[in-house]
Amino acid sequence: MAAKIEMMDGAYFVGRSKIFAWIDLTLHLNLFKVEEACSGTVHRQLMDSFHPKMVPMHKHIEVSKLVKGRPFDNLEFMQWVKGYCDSVNGGGLLKTIEMDFS
């Protein structure tokens, strides 16, 4: 069961480079800008990678903000997705990424 993710959750303090590294490793992508995720496709793929064929989208997502492509809104949602995925799998992939950045 996933934990509730609050605004002070550690995921919101993960920087863009680590978020990109995590997404790139998880989905085999090569993102350059946060805005590349504004369509929601990256987020859906991440959710599907943790919950195959059963994406739980019960959280209110302000799609109207994401599709505008503003970096802050999209990074914040990526951070939430990262926090959610960490709560599901224990953050194992982030530990690997942190070792690569050291």
N, C-alpha and C positions, 0 to 999 in steps of 0.2 A: 504494500500500500504506500502510495506517495505521501510525503509529508506536506503540510501547508507551507507555502513559500511566501514569506513576508518581505516587505521592502528592505529590511536590514539583513536579509539572508546573504550569506557569503557569495552566492552566485552573482549578485548585483555589483560585486567588487572585482569581478574577473574582467580583465581588460580585453579590448578588441582583438589583439593578436592571439591571445589564448582561446578566445571564443572561436576565431577563424580556424585555428589549428585543430580544435576539437571537432568543428563541423567538417573540415576538410578530411580529417582522419575517419570520422564516422560515416560520411556519405561519399567519400572519394571525389570531392569537389576541389575547386581552387578559387575561392572567393577573394575578391580584391576590395570590394566596397560593401558596407553594411546595406546600402540601398539595393544591392542585387537580390536581397531576400524579401523585398517589399511585396512581391506577389503572394507570399505565403507558402510557396512550393517547398522551400527549404525547411520551414517549420513542420509542414505536414510530413515530409520525408523523415525528419528526426523523430517525430511522434510514432510514425509507422515502424521505424527501426527498433523502437522499444516496445511497441504494442502492435505487432503485425496484424493487419486487416481489422484493427479495432481501435481507431484513434479516439481517445476520450477528449472531446472538445467541450466539456461542460463549463470551462472558465470563460468569462466574458472577454472577448478579444475585440479591441477597437480597430477593426479592419480599415475603417475610413482613415485612421491615422497612419497605419502601416503602408497603405497603397500610395500615399503621398510621397513616400520614399525618403522622408527625413531621417538622417542618420541616428539621432538620439532615440526616436520612437522605435526604430527597428533594432538598435543595439539593446535597448531595454527589454524588448520582447525576446531577443536571442538569449539574454541573460536569464530571463524567467524560464525559458525552455531548458537552458543548461541546468539551472537549479532543479527543475522537475526531473530531468533525466538522471541527475546525480542522486536524487532521492529514491529513484527506482533502482538504479544499479550500484549505488554506494560510491559513486564518484571515481571508479577505477580508472577510467580513461584520462581524467584530468591529472591524476597522479603521474601517469606515463608522460603526458605532455609537459608537466612541470619539470620532470627529469630531463626532457629534451631541451628545455630552455635554460637549464642550469649551466 
